[in-house]
Amino acid sequence: MTNDGRNGGKPTAPPAGRERAAAAMSKAAATWLGTLSREQLLFALYESPLDPAAEAERLRWYYTPTHHGGLAIREQTAYQQSLAMQLVATGLSEAGYATVATVMGLENILDQVEGWRVDWGRERGRDPGLYWLRIFGRPGDPVWAWRFGGHHISLNNLIVADRVVSTTPCFIGADPAKTPLLGGSLHPLGGIEDQARHLARTLSAPQLRQALLHPSAVSDIVSGNRPRVRHGDTMMHMQDLWRGSFTDPALARLVDDIDRRAEEGSGYTEEDHARVAITVPPRGVSARDLDEEQRQGLRRLLSLYTGRAPEDLAKDHGAHYASDSVLDEVHFSWVGSLEAGQPHYYRLHGPSVLIEYDNTQRHANHAHSVWRDPASDFGLDVLAEHRARTAH
């Protein structure tokens, strides 16, 4: 769904749109790099994705509070931080950028929620300055990429021949998912939760039997941080979601304890995990079995994820799913309770889209959401075509 659209019925953005987005990214990336010291560049700038070692690093992505690789925001001057965030903004819509910036700020709230005690082996465990930016190759090269990530954020972009060809995996989480404000509440992912629940509640009894994979919620997204999603994948456990293993026994025990409590909360066994595994063909109710109002609700939910992308690309995705034949291939599934405030998980899955959302941990006040393209995450298919063309 996020590649250049040359095969498999994938969406094709007007070239001007993808080129415009790439030009904005290239300008912002070059400006940021131009302010960095030699020492900072050692962390910020990596080899091109065409280099095998650099490509292996590019495919490592995380949403836990682990080291994501690159130059951390807190290791930059105020001016450099502004330039870094300007680059981040080129990879997102206005609403997408506001959501990402809000999630970064949630680290201050989470620190208080946890009693200021969690450190994750670093000076401050919940640190809004610990978001890392890394560029692979030089902006303007035939192939280059950039990545921004930290706790509950992972943005991955690939540019080939001056066109943005991939913006997934795109992960945004929120902990707490909902927190009180004076006169209201802060709920960064509330819209994508409410829209999905509304769609699920419109399902008839036969439709819901197709859509409901399990009455109890799985404790995390199922695809985890795998670089590729495959048939039969089951939920990854907490211990596997970090950059390496902990040398501190206390931190290792903490991760084990978090995973144990999450599994006890869900009550899942291996058989239960198999029931909600990612499969091809997808599980759930097909869009072709939905009525017109439900189909429009599904399109709206899709747009709340694809709308994270820069506006030109988001418009293209919207046009793609306006096609009835394309929408027919998307399946919607639900796991857990339909009641607001109760643990739940949902999934949208089709040939070129995998969307997952869970709000289960911390008494259903800790949400994860991810938008992926099983056929073209990280632009791997486009990159393979580029290698094949340039090898001859």
C-alpha positions as CSV (number, residue, x, y, z in Angstrom):
1,M,0.0,0.0,0.0
2,T,2.9,2.3,0.6
3,N,5.1,1.4,-2.4
4,D,5.3,3.2,-5.7
5,G,2.2,1.4,-7.0
6,R,3.6,-0.3,-10.1
7,N,2.1,-3.8,-9.5
8,G,-0.4,-5.8,-7.7
9,G,-3.2,-3.2,-7.9
10,K,-1.4,-1.0,-5.4
11,P,-2.2,2.7,-5.1
12,T,-0.3,5.0,-7.4
13,A,0.1,8.5,-6.1
14,P,0.5,11.3,-8.7
15,P,4.3,11.5,-9.2
16,A,4.2,15.2,-8.2
17,G,2.8,14.3,-4.8
18,R,5.4,11.7,-4.0
19,E,8.2,13.8,-5.5
20,R,7.0,16.9,-3.5
21,A,7.1,14.9,-0.3
22,A,10.5,13.6,-1.1
23,A,11.8,17.1,-1.9
24,A,10.6,18.4,1.5
25,M,12.2,15.5,3.3
26,S,15.5,15.9,1.4
27,K,15.7,19.6,2.2
28,A,14.8,19.2,5.9
29,A,17.3,16.3,6.3
30,A,20.1,18.1,4.6
31,T,19.6,21.2,6.7
32,W,19.6,19.2,9.9
33,L,22.7,17.2,8.9
34,G,24.5,20.5,8.0
35,T,24.3,21.7,11.6
36,L,25.7,18.5,13.2
37,S,29.2,18.1,14.6
38,R,31.5,15.3,13.4
39,E,30.7,13.4,16.6
40,Q,27.0,13.8,16.2
41,L,27.2,12.6,12.6
42,L,28.6,9.4,13.8
43,F,25.2,8.6,15.3
44,A,22.9,10.5,12.9
45,L,24.2,9.4,9.5
46,Y,24.5,5.7,8.4
47,E,25.4,4.1,5.1
48,S,22.8,3.8,2.3
49,P,20.1,1.1,2.4
50,L,22.0,-0.5,-0.4
51,D,24.7,-1.4,2.1
52,P,23.8,-4.8,3.7
53,A,24.9,-3.8,7.2
54,A,23.0,-0.5,7.0
55,E,19.9,-2.2,5.7
56,A,20.0,-4.7,8.5
57,E,20.0,-1.8,10.9
58,R,17.2,0.0,9.0
59,L,14.9,-3.0,9.4
60,R,15.4,-3.0,13.2
61,W,12.5,-1.0,14.7
62,Y,11.0,-0.8,18.2
63,Y,8.2,0.8,20.1
64,T,9.5,0.0,23.6
65,P,11.7,2.4,25.7
66,T,14.9,0.9,24.3
67,H,17.7,2.5,22.2
68,H,16.3,3.0,18.8
69,G,19.5,3.9,17.1
70,G,20.6,7.3,15.8
71,L,21.1,10.7,17.4
72,A,18.8,11.4,20.4
73,I,16.8,14.7,20.6
74,R,18.4,15.4,24.0
75,E,21.9,15.2,22.5
76,Q,21.2,18.1,20.2
77,T,21.1,21.9,20.6
78,A,17.8,23.6,20.7
79,Y,18.2,24.7,17.1
80,Q,19.1,21.2,16.0
81,Q,16.1,19.8,17.8
82,S,13.9,22.2,15.9
83,L,15.4,21.1,12.6
84,A,15.0,17.4,13.6
85,M,11.3,18.0,14.3
86,Q,10.9,19.8,11.0
87,L,12.1,16.7,9.3
88,V,9.7,14.5,11.3
89,A,6.9,16.8,10.3
90,T,7.7,16.3,6.5
91,G,6.8,12.6,7.0
92,L,3.4,13.2,8.6
93,S,0.2,15.1,8.0
94,E,-0.6,18.0,10.3
95,A,-2.8,15.8,12.5
96,G,-0.2,13.0,12.4
97,Y,2.6,15.4,13.6
98,A,0.4,16.7,16.4
99,T,-0.3,13.2,17.5
100,V,3.4,12.2,17.5
101,A,4.4,15.3,19.4
102,T,1.7,14.7,22.0
103,V,2.9,11.1,22.5
104,M,6.4,12.3,23.1
105,G,5.1,14.7,25.7
106,L,3.2,11.8,27.4
107,E,6.6,10.5,28.7
108,N,6.4,13.3,31.4
109,I,2.9,12.1,32.4
110,L,3.9,8.4,32.4
111,D,6.9,9.2,34.6
112,Q,4.4,10.6,37.2
113,V,2.0,7.7,36.8
114,E,4.8,5.3,37.6
115,G,5.9,7.3,40.6
116,W,9.1,8.5,39.0
117,R,10.6,5.1,39.7
118,V,11.2,3.4,36.3
119,D,14.7,4.0,34.9
120,W,15.2,1.2,32.2
121,G,18.9,1.4,33.0
122,R,19.4,5.0,32.0
123,E,19.4,8.4,33.8
124,R,15.7,8.9,33.2
125,G,13.5,6.1,32.2
126,R,10.7,8.1,30.8
127,D,12.5,10.8,28.9
128,P,10.9,13.0,26.1
129,G,14.4,13.6,24.9
130,L,15.0,10.0,24.1
131,Y,13.7,9.9,20.6
132,W,16.3,9.1,18.0
133,L,16.7,10.3,14.4
134,R,18.9,8.5,11.9
135,I,19.4,9.0,8.2
136,F,20.5,6.2,5.9
137,G,22.5,7.5,2.9
138,R,22.6,11.1,1.9
139,P,19.5,13.1,1.1
140,G,19.2,13.3,-2.7
141,D,21.0,10.0,-3.3
142,P,19.2,7.6,-5.6
143,V,18.3,5.6,-2.5
144,W,18.1,7.0,1.0
145,A,15.9,6.6,4.1
146,W,15.3,8.1,7.5
147,R,13.8,6.8,10.7
148,F,12.5,8.5,13.9
149,G,11.6,6.5,17.0
150,G,11.5,6.2,20.7
151,H,9.0,4.9,23.2
152,H,5.6,4.4,21.4
153,I,6.8,6.1,18.2
154,S,8.4,4.5,15.1
155,L,8.4,6.3,11.7
156,N,10.2,4.7,8.7
157,N,10.5,6.3,5.3
158,L,12.3,5.2,2.1
159,I,13.0,7.5,-0.9
160,V,14.0,6.0,-4.2
161,A,14.6,8.1,-7.3
162,D,13.4,11.2,-5.6
163,R,10.0,9.7,-4.7
164,V,8.7,8.6,-1.3
165,V,8.0,4.9,-1.8
166,S,7.3,3.7,1.7
167,T,6.1,5.2,5.0
168,T,5.5,2.0,6.9
169,P,5.8,0.5,9.5
170,C,4.2,3.5,11.2
171,F,3.7,2.9,14.9
172,I,2.0,5.3,17.4
173,G,1.1,4.4,21.0
174,A,0.0,6.2,24.1
175,D,0.5,5.5,27.8
176,P,-1.6,6.6,29.4
177,A,-4.1,6.3,26.6
178,K,-6.4,8.7,28.4
179,T,-5.5,11.2,31.1
180,P,-7.5,14.0,32.7
181,L,-7.0,17.6,31.8
182,L,-8.6,20.6,33.5
183,G,-12.1,20.6,32.0
184,G,-11.5,17.6,29.8
185,S,-9.2,14.8,28.9
186,L,-6.2,14.0,26.7
187,H,-6.9,10.9,24.5
188,P,-4.4,11.0,21.5
189,L,-5.7,7.7,19.9
190,G,-9.3,8.1,21.0
191,G,-10.5,8.7,17.5
192,I,-9.2,5.5,16.1
193,E,-10.5,3.5,19.1
194,D,-13.9,5.1,19.0
195,Q,-14.4,4.7,15.2
196,A,-13.4,1.0,15.3
197,R,-15.8,0.3,18.2
198,H,-18.6,2.1,16.4
199,L,-18.0,-0.1,13.4
200,A,-17.9,-3.2,15.5
201,R,-21.2,-2.3,17.2
202,T,-23.0,-1.9,13.8
203,L,-22.2,-5.6,13.0
204,S,-25.1,-8.0,12.9
205,A,-25.0,-11.2,14.9
206,P,-23.7,-13.2,11.9
207,Q,-21.2,-10.5,11.0
208,L,-19.9,-10.3,14.6
209,R,-19.5,-14.1,14.7
210,Q,-17.1,-13.7,11.7
211,A,-15.3,-10.7,13.1
212,L,-14.8,-11.8,16.7
213,L,-11.7,-13.9,16.9
214,H,-11.6,-14.3,20.7
215,P,-13.8,-13.0,23.6
216,S,-10.7,-12.0,25.6
217,A,-8.2,-9.4,24.4
218,V,-4.6,-10.3,23.5
219,S,-2.2,-8.2,25.5
220,D,-0.3,-6.5,22.6
221,I,-0.3,-6.1,18.8
222,V,0.3,-9.4,17.2
223,S,2.9,-8.4,14.5
224,G,5.2,-6.9,17.1
225,N,8.3,-5.3,15.7
226,R,9.0,-8.0,13.1
227,P,10.6,-6.5,10.0
228,R,8.2,-8.6,7.9
229,V,4.8,-10.0,8.6
230,R,4.1,-13.6,7.7
231,H,1.3,-16.2,7.8
232,G,1.0,-17.7,11.3
233,D,2.8,-15.0,13.2
234,T,1.6,-14.9,16.8
235,M,2.1,-12.2,19.5
236,M,5.7,-11.4,20.4
237,H,6.5,-11.4,24.1
238,M,7.9,-8.4,25.9
239,Q,11.4,-9.9,26.2
240,D,11.8,-9.9,22.4
241,L,10.8,-6.3,21.8
242,W,14.1,-4.7,22.9
243,R,17.5,-4.0,21.3
244,G,19.4,-6.9,22.9
245,S,19.0,-8.4,26.3
246,F,19.4,-6.6,29.7
247,T,22.6,-7.2,31.5
248,D,21.0,-5.9,34.7
249,P,19.2,-8.8,36.4
250,A,16.7,-6.3,38.0
251,L,15.7,-5.0,34.6
252,A,15.5,-8.5,33.1
253,R,13.2,-9.5,36.0
254,L,11.1,-6.3,35.4
255,V,10.5,-7.2,31.8
256,D,9.7,-10.8,32.7
257,D,7.2,-9.5,35.3
258,I,5.5,-7.2,32.9
259,D,5.1,-10.0,30.4
260,R,3.9,-12.4,33.0
261,R,1.3,-10.0,34.3
262,A,0.1,-9.2,30.8
263,E,-0.4,-12.9,30.0
264,E,-2.1,-13.5,33.3
265,G,-4.4,-10.6,32.6
266,S,-5.4,-11.9,29.2
267,G,-5.5,-15.6,30.3
268,Y,-4.0,-16.6,27.0
269,T,-2.4,-20.0,26.3
270,E,-0.6,-20.9,23.1
271,E,-3.9,-22.1,21.7
272,D,-5.4,-18.8,22.4
273,H,-2.6,-17.0,20.7
274,A,-3.0,-19.2,17.7
275,R,-6.7,-18.1,17.4
276,V,-5.6,-14.5,16.9
277,A,-2.6,-15.2,14.8
278,I,-2.1,-13.3,11.5
279,T,-3.1,-15.4,8.6
280,V,-3.3,-15.4,4.9
281,P,-6.1,-15.2,3.8
282,P,-7.1,-12.8,6.6
283,R,-9.5,-13.7,9.4
284,G,-12.5,-11.6,10.3
285,V,-15.5,-10.2,8.4
286,S,-14.8,-9.2,4.8
287,A,-15.8,-5.7,3.6
288,R,-17.7,-7.5,0.8
289,D,-20.1,-8.8,3.6
290,L,-20.7,-5.3,5.0
291,D,-23.6,-3.0,4.0
292,E,-22.9,0.4,2.5
293,E,-23.0,2.3,5.8
294,Q,-20.6,-0.2,7.3
295,R,-18.3,0.0,4.3
296,Q,-18.1,3.8,4.7
297,G,-17.3,3.3,8.4
298,L,-14.5,1.0,7.4
299,R,-13.2,3.5,4.9
300,R,-13.2,6.2,7.6
301,L,-11.2,3.9,9.9
302,L,-8.7,3.2,7.2
303,S,-8.3,6.9,6.6
304,L,-7.5,7.6,10.2
305,Y,-4.4,5.5,9.7
306,T,-3.4,6.4,6.2
307,G,-4.1,10.0,7.2
308,R,-0.9,9.9,9.2
309,A,1.1,10.2,5.9
310,P,1.8,13.5,4.3
311,E,-1.3,15.0,2.7
312,D,-0.4,14.1,-0.9
313,L,0.1,10.5,0.0
314,A,-2.9,10.3,2.3
315,K,-5.2,11.6,-0.6
316,D,-3.8,8.8,-2.8
317,H,-4.6,6.1,-0.1
318,G,-8.1,7.5,0.2
319,A,-8.6,7.3,-3.6
320,H,-7.3,3.7,-3.5
321,Y,-9.8,2.5,-0.9
322,A,-12.7,4.4,-2.7
323,S,-12.5,1.4,-5.1
324,D,-15.1,-1.2,-4.1
325,S,-12.9,-4.0,-5.4
326,V,-10.0,-2.9,-3.3
327,L,-12.1,-2.4,-0.2
328,D,-13.6,-5.9,-0.7
329,E,-10.2,-7.5,0.1
330,V,-10.0,-5.9,3.6
331,H,-11.1,-7.9,6.6
332,F,-12.1,-6.4,10.0
333,S,-11.6,-8.4,13.2
334,W,-12.2,-7.8,16.9
335,V,-10.8,-9.4,20.0
336,G,-12.1,-8.8,23.5
337,S,-14.9,-6.6,24.9
338,L,-17.0,-4.1,22.9
339,E,-17.5,-2.0,26.0
340,A,-15.5,1.3,26.3
341,G,-12.9,1.1,29.0
342,Q,-12.5,-2.7,28.7
343,P,-9.5,-4.5,27.1
344,H,-9.8,-5.0,23.4
345,Y,-7.9,-5.4,20.1
346,Y,-8.8,-5.0,16.5
347,R,-7.3,-5.6,13.1
348,L,-7.7,-4.5,9.5
349,H,-6.0,-6.9,7.1
350,G,-5.8,-7.0,3.3
351,P,-3.2,-7.8,0.7
352,S,-1.4,-4.4,1.2
353,V,-2.6,-3.3,4.6
354,L,-2.2,-4.5,8.1
355,I,-3.6,-2.3,10.9
356,E,-3.5,-3.3,14.5
357,Y,-4.7,-1.6,17.7
358,D,-4.8,-2.8,21.2
359,N,-5.7,-1.1,24.5
360,T,-5.3,-3.8,27.1
361,Q,-2.4,-3.0,29.5
362,R,-2.6,-0.8,32.6
363,H,-6.4,-1.6,33.0
364,A,-7.1,-0.7,29.3
365,N,-5.3,2.6,29.5
366,H,-2.2,1.9,27.5
367,A,-2.7,1.8,23.7
368,H,-0.7,0.6,20.7
369,S,-1.5,1.2,17.0
370,V,0.4,0.3,13.9
371,W,-0.1,0.7,10.2
372,R,1.9,-1.7,8.0
373,D,2.0,-2.9,4.4
374,P,2.7,-6.7,4.3
375,A,3.7,-6.4,0.7
376,S,6.0,-3.4,1.0
377,D,7.0,-2.5,4.6
378,F,10.3,-0.5,4.4
379,G,9.8,-0.4,0.6
380,L,11.5,-3.7,0.3
381,D,9.8,-4.6,-2.9
382,V,10.7,-1.3,-4.6
383,L,14.3,-1.6,-3.3
384,A,14.6,-5.1,-4.7
385,E,13.4,-3.8,-8.1
386,H,15.9,-0.9,-7.9
387,R,18.8,-3.3,-7.2
388,A,17.7,-5.6,-10.1
389,R,17.6,-2.6,-12.5
390,T,21.0,-1.2,-11.5
391,A,22.7,-4.6,-11.4
392,H,22.5,-4.8,-15.2
